[in-house]
């Protein structure tokens, strides 16, 4: 009987030790899971922060490229303004010359009596007109091309920004799904 009581006492002690070990193991595994979840959340936050920094860096690069493009376009527009100013000055001179020639052209008051000199003057006036027209057309064509390029750049930037907004929206949806899955996993672990 004494052997039986000692056996039961020993069995109770082992049951008590096993129960304590099970509780301790459960607490340790719960703590490990909590730490793992905290580490996972920290990694997710860091990844999100890195992604946001990359997006800002890309946006700054695009902004810098746009700024450079606009700066070069500004130079082209300034050049066009200079050509227009030159054209205005030449046009005033030409219009005065044409006005004076028209005033001197009546038959009785011809200023240029030599037909070759008159032909030479007319030829010079024609060349001047062609030069003015050529610079005006080139300037307008350059300006038009610059405006078209600028419009394309702005449209491309707008399109890229729309794509970025869509990507951000998709990432937010994915993060919500991921959080829901994490919550479900935590609940399943707690229920088990």
Secondary structure as GFF3:
##gff-version 3
##sequence-region A 1 192
A	DSSP	alpha_helix	2	104	.	.	.	ID=ss1
A	DSSP	three_ten_helix	107	109	.	.	.	ID=ss2
A	DSSP	alpha_helix	115	191	.	.	.	ID=ss3
###
